[in-house]
Amino acid sequence: MALAPSLKLPTIKHIRAYSMGGAAAKVHGQGGGDYHDQGKDHWIDDHIATPMSKYEEYKQSRQSFGINVLGTLVVEVEASDGTTGFAISTAGTVGCFIVEHHLSRFVEGKRVDQIKLIHDQMLNATQYYSGGGGVVINTISCVDLALWDLYGKVVKLPVYKLLGGAVRDEIHFYATGARPDLAQKMGFIGGKMPTHWGPADGDEGIARDIATLKEMRERVGDNFWLMFDCWMSQDVNYATKLAHAAAPYKLKWLEECFPPQQVESYRQLKQNMPKGMLMTTGEHTGTLEGFKELSEAGVDILQPDVGWCGGVTSLCEIAAVAKSRGQLVVPHGSSVYSHHAVITFTNTPFSEMLMTSPHADYVRPQFDPVLIDEPVPHDGIITAEELDKPGFGVELNRECPLERPFEH
């Protein structure tokens, strides 16, 4: 059936891709979509345990092994009526090439509401080189988010209303950073700390991270959540020992102990953990099938990053997988791109705020300086009313050093 004239929607005329930061850029340390691309003396790059920690030369800094080489990807889509939408993620110059020379064919000429069709075509057309995740899915995620932003701006509705509307009036946040004690003073419901030691450090490494946990528990009291983010740095034996050592200090969860493909390791850890402690993971998982496997392995909270898992379109599917098994989905950071989705999910009772201030001592917009009007929690809360602008409610800061390395 044809749409009535008043309901006809514009088509997508142009898609453009820009990068900022990363190995190919002239300006570094800006943050933005690649929040790891920060300047010196930032907590996010200070001796955090990683899969590379077993190598002494890459132990102190995540930037030393290249965590910030991709940089920010900005995708902008323009409709035939002149409306533009955009989004950001991490894929940098590599993502720009993929958008301009491959994905553009699936976007341009489509109606602005044909997001699911475009999404499916992008996923299927890249399977032969995506490997089911990584920079290709980051790029697809960014395109998907830009399309949702455009659609919302065309019909003058916020994305969360396009997804069915809010199921709560406000979102409560925990903070990820080096100082849970300061996060408590800012009104957050909990604080998640990085682990700084791993299997190569043996029992001494466990003792050192537990000493930090003990100190923070003494500072925040018994009722404030404390969690460990392990960033794929452990093995089952080490994670099991860490979990039991942390139990007396009421650790709420252990996060991402293993790489996403090590599903059996997650299954074993869940069996080994103290009762009542949660096991969480998912930020580096890039496929719906991968999340289904993690769900079946007993992961209590799935944590997709909406900029890395396929965008809002995939995030809604992942939330349904979790809901079908009585599990929670609490996305990894992602600012406004998460907020508009999770406020519509009945199985997301809280969300994450990444503290991108260098010492985690004040609330800085996560994707600063790329987004204008990016909302941040006040007293640990963002309300639905703060999300009521069309699309994702933010604009692109065109004063940033954006580069368009390719055109189609």
N, C-alpha and C positions, 0 to 999 in steps of 0.2 A: 504494500500500500504506500502510495506517495505521501510525503509529508505535506501538510497544509502550508501555504505560502509563508505564513507568519512563523512556522516552526522549522523552516528550512535552515540548515546549518551550513556555515562556510566550509570550504575545503582547506587543506594545508598547502600553502603555496611554496614555502621555503623552509629548509632546516639548515642550521649553521652550527658549527662546533668550534669552541675556543678552549684554549688551555691557559693555565697560570701555574707557575712554580714547577717543580720537578726537575729532572736531570737536564732537559732540553731548554730550560728557561734561562733568561738573563738575570732575573730577580728571584731570590730564594727566601725562604723563611717567612712566607706571608700567611700560612695557614690556609683558610678557605675550605674548599671541599676536601682537600687532603690535610686534615687537622694534625697529622704527624709532621707536616712541613713547617715546623716552628723554628724560632731562633734559638740561640744558645741558652743554657741554664734553665731549661724547661723540664718540669717533672716528667713529662710524657716520654722523655728520651734519656732518663737517668737510671741506668743499670737495671732495666726491667728484664725479667727472665723471658727468653725466647727460644725457639728451636736452634738458634745460632749461639746460644750462651756457652755451649761446650767448646767453642773456639775462643781462646783468650783474647785475640785481637778484635773480636766482635761482641765482647761481653758487656762493655760499659755503655755503649750507645746503639740504639736501634737504627739510627741514621747511618752508622758506620757500615752496616750491611745493606743499606739501600731502602729502608722503609719509606722514604720520601722521594723516590726517584720518579714516580708517576706524575704527581702533582694533580691539580684540579682540572676537571673537565666541566665545561659549561655547554649545554645544548640549548639552543634557542629555536623555537618553531613559530612561524608566522602564518596566519590564516589569510584567506583571500579577502577578508573584510578589513585587514590591517591589524587585527589583534595579535599580540605576541605573548607567548608563554615561554618559560625557561626552567631549567633545573641544573643542579650541580651534583657531581660525584667525584670519584677518583678514577681516572683513566688517562688524563693528560693528553699528550700528543698522540699516543697510540690510539686512544679513544677517538680523537678527532679524525684520524685516518679512517677508522671503521665507520664512523657516522657519515662522513662526507662521501666515501667511495663505495660503501656497501649498504648501510641501513637506510640511506636517503631514498632509495627506490621503493621501499615499503611504506614510507611516510608521505611523501609529496603526492598530492592528488587525492588522498583519502579525505573523507569528512572528519571533522574534529572529534566526533563521538566514536569513531571506529577504533578505539584504543585496543580492545581485546584482539581484534583481527590483526592489527599491526604488531602487537606483542607476540602473537603466535607465529606470525611470519618471520619476525626477527629471530626468535628462538630456533625455529626449524632451519632457517637459512644459514645459521652460524654453527650448527652442531659439528660440522666437520673440522672446525678449528677452535671451538670454544673450550673443549675439554669439560664441559658441564659447569663452568664457573670462571673465576678469575676476571681478568681485565675485560673480556668480551661481555660477560654478564654485568659488570660494572657499567659498561657503556650502554647496554640495552636498558639497564635500570634508569640511567640518566635520561634517555629518550622517553621512556615510559612516564617518568615523573614530569618531564616537560609537557607531554601530551595532556596529562591530567591538569596541569596548571593552565594550559591553553583552553581546554574545554571549560574549566571553571570560569575563566575570564570572559569567554564568549557568552556563556549563559548567565554570568554575573552571580555565581554561587560559589561558596567555599568548597573545597574538595570533600571535606567530611560530610557535607550535605548531599553531594553526588553519590557518596558511598552508603547512604541510608540514614544519616543523621546521628547525632551524639547519643550515647547510652548513659552518659553521666555529665554533670555540669562542669567538672574540672578534672584535671590530670594531676596526680601527686607524683613527685619525682624522688628518686635516690640520686646521689652524686657519685660519679667515678672520678677519682683523683687521689692525690697523695695525702690529703688531710681530711679524713672523715670527721675529726673533731671540729674543724672549721665548718664543714658542711652541715653539721648538726646546728650550729649557731645560725646558719642561713635558712633554716627551716626545712631541710630535706629529711626524708624518712629513714635514710640509711646512707652508708658510705662504702664504696667498693674500692679496694686498694689493689695495686699490682703486686704480684709476688716478684721478688728480686733475685731469687735463688732457685736452682733446679737440680736435677739428678746428678749433674757433674759435681755439685757441691756436697752431696751426701747428707748425712744427718745434721751436719753443721748448718747447711742451707735451711733445712726445716726449722732448726732452732732459731735461726736469725729472723725468719719470717714470723714465727710464732711470737718472738719477743716483741715485734712491732704490733702484732695483733693484741697481745696482752696489754701493751702500753695504751693502745687506742681504746680498748675495752674499759680500762681504768678511767680514761678521760671522758668517755661518752655515757657511761653507765650501762645498765643491763638491758634497757628497752630500745636502744637504737640499733638498727641493723648494721652488721659488718659482714662484708663479703670479700673473697679473694678472686682476682682475675689472673689466671695462670697463662694465658696467651700461647696455648699449644706447646708448652715447654716441658711437659712431664711424661713419665711413663706410669703404668698402673701401680707398680710397687711404691713409687715416690708419692703419687697422689693419694694412695690409701693411707700411708703413714702421715702425710700432712693433714688429711681430713680428721684422723683420730686425735692428732696432737692439737688441732684447732677446736675440737668439740667442747672442751671445758670452757672455752671463751665464747661460746654461743655463736659460732660462725654460721651465717644463714645459708650460704651456698659456696660451692667451688665452681668456678666458671672456666670453660674451655681449656681443660687440662691437656687435651690431645688435638692433633690436626683433625679436621672434619671427617676425613676418610677412614679414620681408625674407629669405626663404629663398635667393633667388638671390645675395644678398650673401654669405651663408655659403658657398655653393658656390664663388664666385669667390675668397674669402679662402683656402679650403682649397687651391686651386690655386696661390695666391701665396705661401703660408707656407713658411718654411724646413722642409726635411725633418726629421722627428722631433719637431717642435713640435706639440702637440695643440690642436685647436679644440673648445671645449665651449660648451654653452648649454642652455637649456630651462626655467629657473625660472619664466619668465613665459608659458610655453606652456600652454594650458588644454584641449587636445583630443588624443585619440589620433591623429587625422588630422594634426594639426600636428607631432606627434613623428615620425610616419612620414615627413613631408616633410623634416624636419631630418635624420633618419637617412639618407635618400636623398641629401641634399646633402653628406654626408661628415662630419658632426659625429662626432668620436671618442668623446665622452662625453656622453650625454644626462643632463640635470640637472633632472628634474621636482621641484617642491616638492609633497610629498604633501598639504599643506594648500591647495594652489592648483590641482592638476591633476585633481581628481576623487576624491581619497582613496586609501586602500589598494587599493580595487578597481581603479581606473584605473592606479595605480602598477605593479601586477602585470602589466597588459596592456602598459604602456610598456616594462617590463623585457624582456618577450618580444619586442617589436619590436627592441630593441637586440640581444638575444641572437641573433636570426635573421640579423643582419648582422655578427656578431662584434664588436659594440661594447659598451662599458661603460655602465651606468646608475649614476650616483652622485648621489643626490638632494641637492637644495639644503636644507641644514640640517634643520629640522623635528624634531629631538630624538627622543623616544621613538617618535613616529609613523613616522619613518624607520627607527629601529633595528630595530623588529620586522619590518619588511619586508626590509631589506637583508641581515640575517643569514640569510635564506632564499634569496637570489639568488646564483647561481654567477658572475654577471658584475658583481658589486660587490665588488672586492677591498679597498676602503677607503671611508671616509665623511667627511662634513664636520661640523665643530663651529664654529658661529658664536660668536665671542668677544663676549659682550654686556657684559663689564665695561668701564667708560668708557674706560680706557686700554689695554685688551687685555692687562693684566698679571696677570690671574688668571682661573681657569675659573669662570664664573658660570653657573648653569643658564640655558639659552637663553630659556625662557618664564617665568622668575622675574618676579613672585611668584605666578603663577596656579596652577602645578602644585606639589603636595606630593610629595616623594620622587622628583623628576625626576633620573634618573641622569646623571652627567657623567663624562667620561673621566678616568682616573687614569693618569699616564704615557702619555697618548695612547690608552688602551684602555678599552673596555667589554666585559665578558665576557657570555656567554650566561646564566650564572647570575644576573647582575644584572637580567635581563629576565624572571625566572621567576614574577612575580606575575600573577594573573589579569588579563585584558584588557591594557591598556597599562601597568599596574602603577603608575599615579599616581592621586592624588586631587585634587579641586578645592579650592583654598583659598577658602573662603567668607568669609574676612575681607577679601577684595579688594572694592573698590567696584563690585560688579556691579549692573547695572540691567536690568530686564525691561520694555522699552518697549511691547511689544505682547503680547496674549494672544488665543488663538482659542477 
